[in-house]
Amino acid sequence: MSEIKCLRCDKKLEYLMTEDIQMGKHSFIFGDLPHLFAGGLTVSVYRCPICGKLEFFSNNEAEEKLPQVKCPKCGKEHDFDYPKCPHCNYVK
């Protein structure tokens, strides 16, 4: 994965680990049984050394690519859920 910067501090995020996250809910009646059928998600975890913000990225980027929006300031595309443009730091 290319260099990723923190959206708050604009510092390079540190890679922490790759983790399997279990999907599904715990049920009062069936206990952990729903977990067996829900599946899981493998993510890469990154952390900002300044503010401690964690970012989770799917290891299967091709299948789960987020919709892109165009920055009104620089015109480059970025993920729609970013509060500011990672290229020019323009805040929506």
MONOR-V625100 format. One record per helix or strand. SS is the DSSP state (H for helix, E for strand). FROM is the first residue (numbers start at 0). LEN is the number of residues. If there is no record, write none. Layout:
SS|FROM|LEN ; SS|FROM|LEN
This chain:
E|4|1 ; E|11|11 ; E|26|1 ; E|30|1 ; H|32|6 ; E|39|9 ; E|53|5 ; E|67|3 ; E|76|3 ; E|83|1 ; E|90|1
